[in-house]
Amino acid sequence: MKVMKNRLKLIKRFEKEKTPQEERFKLKNLFVEKHLSKWIWGIGLVVGLSLVFLLSSPKEAALFINKAGMIILITLFVSISSLYLFKFWPKFLLFKPLSLLGILIISTVIIGGIITVLPQVSNYFIPLAFLSILVSLLFVPALSIMVTLLLAILFSISTQSLEILPVLAVGGMVGAYSASFVHQRTDLTKSGLYVGLANVLVILAVSLLANYSVSEIIPLTLWGMGSGLFSSILATVVLPYLETYFGVITDIKLLELSNFNSPLLNRLTLEAPGTHHHTIMVASLAEAGAEAIGANYLLTRVGAYYHDVGKIIRPHFFFENAGLSKNNHHDRVRPNISSIIVTSHVKDGVELAQENRLPQAIIDIIREHHGTGLIAYFYREALLKGNKRDKESIEEENFRYPGPKPQTKESAIVMLADSAEAAFRFAPRKTLKSIEAQVNKVIDNKLKDGQLDECNLTLREISRVRDAFTRTLIGIVHTRGRYPEEMLVRKL
């Protein structure tokens, strides 16, 4: 149930772009100049759908009046879809999401049009569930159901076959719903199977209503089952390319990135083992915090795995990788140089993530997880080691991370988890009260420093994150009783 609630939320899936400002929906706002690109998209979609449906229509519907009626219906349906986007999903009114949605719709209609003109293939084989599965995965299930229903009506009218309407509509809705539970690529096959079974039941019902014979029903049900499986196969083949070229973040992609055998995480494990252990701890804290406020916990956990990946470049300059060695590499350089080296791990992490084509949302977490925070240790070192003239020239800004500050809840939670874990690791005492005090101090310092000013975390959510961190850290602290030496001797 928790997974379903998170899948139904409108979460950040696409590469970070300038999101339209929230404004009250009014029809007159559709005609302003900034929506010109949306009008072009809508007109292009109408033209594309009209060409495909008119070319694939039967000869009986070749009259001009029939073509005009089809074009009017397509225009009406595209207009309805556009209005729904403006009203309920304004975050998808960007170039990449609109382009992706248009490509998926046109591709599905082309495949369906080819099937309708082949006399040896039943119209029940139209893979409309291919569209519903992908739109549900890449956008939201509600949008998938709406688009599926509209296309089911258009296919039914275009083929002059009313009996395929319930089959396409029900199969598409089952595909949209089952895709909400897909977390591995192999799960797409299950979705196709569910769609196929739904098609079989609806075809059976429609055939019985039409008084078809058993010899007619069996091949039709096979076409329906084949449609579901064909849809899942198409979705499995196409999905990786859509994720890559459109920068889409799906749960499937995130789970694949969480594999510690992936190139970057494997390097982190081998070259910076201390940082690797640190990221696991941070990921546990961040995931607990994200779950507590209903944020995207999977994105938060995977982002935490990669947030310090830049430390691969110079692992020995970070305390967690020092091990038992007494050598401190920072003793050999000035505090301002140490500050530059430490802050560079953010830039290095972003470059490594881009080279490995990580999703933009993960790159944003890497870039934002320190915000513009102060590296207090080296700033104090510079003040202590410098003479009076040097102290006057030391500027605090030179010892801060370049930013930006966290822009999303997920980035903010990773920032807080990173600092909370570091405070916990170096704390001399680990009691209930000391852990609570540490977590409170970390979060209060971030608030006072203004690091949470640009994300949309509320004070109530911050309080819940605070409690989640405390519970998780308390769970880590435990004791283990030892056997008395006398008992061991007796057993021997």
JORAGI-V40730 format. One record per pair of residues at least 6 apart in sequence whose ideal C-beta (glycine too) atoms are under 7 Angstrom apart, sorted by sequence separation. I is the first residue (numbers start at 1). J is the second residue. D is the distance in whole Angstrom. If there is no record, write none. Layout:
# JORAGI-V40730
[[I J D] [I J D]]
This chain:
# JORAGI-V40730
[[23 29 7] [92 98 7] [115 121 5] [156 162 6] [182 188 6] [242 248 6] [260 266 7] [290 296 7] [291 297 5] [315 321 4] [406 412 4] [446 452 6] [85 92 6] [86 93 7] [116 123 6] [243 250 6] [268 275 6] [269 276 5] [290 297 4] [311 318 5] [427 434 6] [85 93 6] [115 123 7] [135 143 6] [136 144 4] [156 164 6] [268 276 5] [330 338 5] [383 391 6] [386 394 6] [135 144 4] [155 164 7] [156 165 4] [182 191 6] [207 216 7] [260 269 6] [353 362 6] [354 363 7] [406 415 6] [115 125 5] [207 217 5] [243 253 5] [287 297 5] [290 300 4] [353 363 5] [115 126 5] [383 394 6] [424 435 7] [427 438 6] [132 144 5] [135 147 6] [153 165 7] [179 191 6] [317 329 5] [382 394 5] [54 67 6] [152 165 6] [155 168 6] [178 191 4] [204 217 6] [207 220 6] [287 300 6] [316 329 5] [317 330 7] [350 363 6] [353 366 6] [112 126 4] [286 300 5] [287 301 4] [424 438 6] [286 301 6] [423 438 5] [54 70 6] [111 127 6] [112 128 7] [131 147 7] [132 148 4] [152 168 4] [175 191 6] [178 194 5] [350 366 5] [53 70 6] [131 148 6] [152 169 4] [203 220 5] [204 221 6] [349 366 4] [350 367 5] [379 396 6] [203 221 5] [283 301 5] [286 304 4] [420 439 5] [423 442 5] [443 462 6] [108 128 7] [128 148 6] [131 151 7] [149 169 6] [152 172 6] [174 194 6] [175 195 5] [346 366 7] [379 399 4] [50 71 5] [53 74 7] [148 169 7] [174 195 5] [200 221 5] [203 224 5] [283 304 4] [346 367 6] [378 399 6] [108 130 6] [282 304 5] [283 305 6] [374 396 6] [420 442 5] [108 131 4] [128 151 6] [419 442 5] [443 466 6] [50 74 5] [128 152 6] [148 172 3] [171 195 5] [174 198 4] [200 224 5] [317 341 5] [346 370 6] [375 399 5] [49 74 5] [148 173 6] [199 224 3] [200 225 6] [279 304 6] [282 307 7] [317 342 7] [374 399 6] [105 131 7] [199 225 6] [279 305 5] [374 400 5] [416 442 7] [440 466 7] [104 131 6] [171 198 5] [314 341 6] [373 400 7] [416 443 6] [419 446 7] [439 466 6] [46 74 6] [145 173 6] [148 176 6] [170 198 5] [171 199 5] [196 224 7] [199 227 6] [279 307 7] [372 400 5] [373 401 5] [46 75 5] [126 155 6] [196 225 4] [199 228 6] [279 308 6] [372 401 6] [104 134 6] [278 308 7] [371 401 6] [416 446 6] [439 469 5] [104 135 6] [145 176 5] [196 227 7] [370 401 4] [372 403 4] [415 446 7] [439 470 5] [46 78 5] [144 176 4] [167 199 6] [170 202 5] [196 228 3] [343 375 7] [371 403 6] [45 78 5] [195 228 3] [196 229 6] [275 308 5] [342 375 6] [372 405 6] [311 345 5] [371 405 4] [436 470 5] [141 176 5] [167 202 5] [193 228 7] [310 345 4] [313 348 5] [371 406 6] [435 470 6] [42 78 6] [123 159 5] [141 177 7] [166 202 5] [167 203 6] [192 228 5] [193 229 7] [195 231 6] [275 311 5] [310 346 6] [339 375 5] [368 404 6] [415 451 7] [192 229 5] [308 345 7] [310 347 7] [368 405 7] [100 138 7] [123 161 6] [310 348 4] [368 406 5] [435 473 5] [141 180 5] [167 206 7] [192 231 6] [272 311 5] [310 349 3] [339 378 5] [368 407 6] [435 474 6] [42 82 5] [124 164 6] [128 168 5] [132 172 4] [136 176 4] [166 206 6] [192 232 2] [265 305 6] [272 312 6] [275 315 7] [309 349 5] [312 352 7] [338 378 5] [412 452 6] [123 164 5] [191 232 5] [192 233 7] [268 309 6] [271 312 5] [308 349 7] [105 147 7] [109 151 7] [126 168 6] [129 171 5] [133 175 5] [137 179 5] [264 306 7] [278 320 5] [310 352 6] [369 411 6] [432 474 6] [108 151 7] [112 155 6] [116 159 5] [124 167 6] [128 171 7] [129 172 6] [132 175 4] [136 179 4] [163 206 5] [189 232 5] [258 301 7] [272 315 4] [275 318 6] [309 352 6] [335 378 4] [364 407 7] [368 411 4] [412 455 4] [38 82 7] [128 172 5] [132 176 4] [136 180 6] [188 232 5] [254 298 5] [258 302 5] [268 312 6] [271 315 6] [309 353 7] [371 415 6] [411 455 7] [137 182 6] [254 299 6] [257 302 5] [264 309 5] [267 312 5] [275 320 6] [365 410 6] [369 414 5] [370 415 7] [406 451 7] [412 457 5] [129 175 4] [133 179 5] [274 320 3] [275 321 6] [335 381 4] [336 382 6] [365 411 5] [369 415 5] [405 451 6] [406 452 7] [409 455 6] [92 139 6] [163 210 7] [188 235 5] [251 298 6] [258 305 6] [274 321 4] [306 353 6] [335 382 4] [364 411 6] [407 454 6] [408 455 6] [409 456 6] [430 477 5] [188 236 5] [254 302 5] [405 453 6] [406 454 7] [407 455 6] [409 457 6] [272 321 5] [274 323 7] [365 414 5] [369 418 6] [405 454 5] [406 455 5] [416 465 6] [420 469 5] [424 473 5] [249 299 7] [335 385 6] [89 140 7] [185 236 6] [306 358 7] [413 465 6] [417 469 7] [89 143 6] [38 93 6] [133 188 7] [346 401 6] [30 86 7] [53 109 7] [171 227 7] [175 231 7] [306 362 5] [41 98 5] [45 102 5] [52 109 5] [56 113 3] [167 224 6] [171 228 6] [309 366 7] [44 102 7] [48 106 5] [52 110 6] [55 113 7] [133 191 6] [307 365 6] [343 401 5] [303 362 5] [307 366 6] [339 398 7] [343 402 7] [45 105 7] [49 109 6] [53 113 7] [56 116 5] [302 362 7] [306 366 6] [339 399 5] [25 86 6] [41 102 6] [52 113 5] [56 117 5] [25 87 5] [84 146 6] [299 361 6] [303 365 3] [307 369 5] [336 398 6] [81 146 7] [81 147 6] [129 195 4] [185 252 6] [183 251 5] [184 252 6] [81 150 7] [183 252 6] [20 90 5] [182 252 7] [184 255 7] [19 91 6] [183 255 6] [20 93 6] [77 150 5] [124 199 7] [373 449 7] [17 94 5] [77 154 7] [373 451 6] [10 89 7] [124 203 6] [14 94 7] [74 154 7] [371 451 4] [10 91 6] [15 96 7] [73 154 7] [14 96 5] [14 97 6] [73 157 7] [70 158 7] [264 352 6] [264 356 5] [263 356 6] [124 220 6] [122 220 6] [125 223 5] [129 227 7] [133 231 6] [61 160 7] [124 223 4] [129 228 6] [133 232 7] [60 160 7] [124 224 5] [127 227 6] [53 154 6] [57 158 6] [122 223 4] [125 226 6] [126 227 7] [130 231 4] [134 235 5] [257 358 7] [56 158 7] [58 160 6] [125 227 5] [129 231 4] [133 235 5] [124 227 6] [127 230 5] [127 231 4] [130 234 5] [138 242 7] [53 158 5] [130 235 6] [134 239 7] [253 359 7] [127 234 6] [303 410 6] [307 414 5] [138 248 5] [249 359 5] [300 410 5] [304 414 5] [299 410 5] [303 414 5] [307 418 7] [138 250 7] [247 359 6] [249 361 5] [137 250 5] [244 357 7] [247 360 5] [300 413 5] [304 417 6] [295 409 4] [296 410 6] [300 414 6] [295 410 6] [293 409 7] [295 413 7] [290 410 7] [290 413 5] [289 413 5] [13 138 7] [286 413 5] [289 416 7] [286 414 5] [289 417 6] [10 140 6] [286 417 4] [282 414 7] [285 417 4] [8 141 6] [282 417 5] [285 420 6] [282 418 5] [285 421 6] [282 421 5] [281 421 5] [100 242 7] [278 421 7] [100 246 5] [96 246 5] [96 247 7] [293 461 4] [293 464 5] [8 180 7] [292 464 4] [293 465 6] [7 180 5] [292 465 6] [292 467 7] [4 180 6] [289 465 4] [292 468 4] [3 181 7] [289 468 5] [288 468 4] [289 469 6] [288 469 7] [285 469 5] [288 472 5] [285 472 5] [284 472 6] [14 246 7] [15 247 3] [14 247 6] [14 248 6] [13 248 5] [13 249 5] [11 296 5] [6 296 7] [6 297 7] [16 360 5] [15 360 4] [16 364 6] [12 361 6] [12 408 6]]
